[in-house]
Amino acid sequence: MALEAAELDATFHALSDPTRRAILARLAQEGDVTVMELAEPFAMSQPAISKHLKVLEKAGLVSRGRDAQRRPVHLEAQPLAEVTDWLLGYRQFWQAQFDRLDDVLDQLQALEKQAGKN
């Protein structure tokens, strides 16, 4: 599935902040937690964490559910998979460039060996 530019922008924007990356890492490790539980390890208020969550929600990286009185935050990993797929295209590009460089180096080494024999 082709990733829309706006979705890509939203995901990278969300990932650009270390607090938001830490929130995603915590959700990946611990599973669903409440906003208050997410705020505990950070030196910031619950409203500040909520602002970070809104950015993550806008990017589709988290969702909030309902569990009786709790509203747990849930990691939505699909946008990360889509960004990974997008990045893999560039990895393939760079791998091709490195393969070409290896070929050039091999040719130069062959020429050096040949020049050394003469």
Long-range contacts (C-beta under 8 A, 24 or more apart in sequence): 1-82, 3-82, 3-83, 3-85, 3-86, 7-59, 7-60, 7-79, 7-82, 8-83, 8-86, 10-58, 10-59, 10-60, 11-59, 11-60, 11-61, 11-79, 11-80, 11-82, 11-83, 12-83, 13-55, 13-59, 14-55, 14-56, 14-58, 14-59, 14-61, 15-83, 17-52, 17-55, 19-44, 19-49, 19-52, 20-52, 20-55, 20-56, 23-49, 23-52, 23-53, 23-56, 23-62, 23-73, 24-56, 24-61, 24-62, 24-75, 24-80, 27-62, 27-73, 27-74, 27-75, 28-75, 28-77, 32-65, 32-72, 32-73, 32-74, 32-75, 33-72, 33-73, 34-70, 34-71, 34-72, 34-73, 35-71, 35-73, 38-73
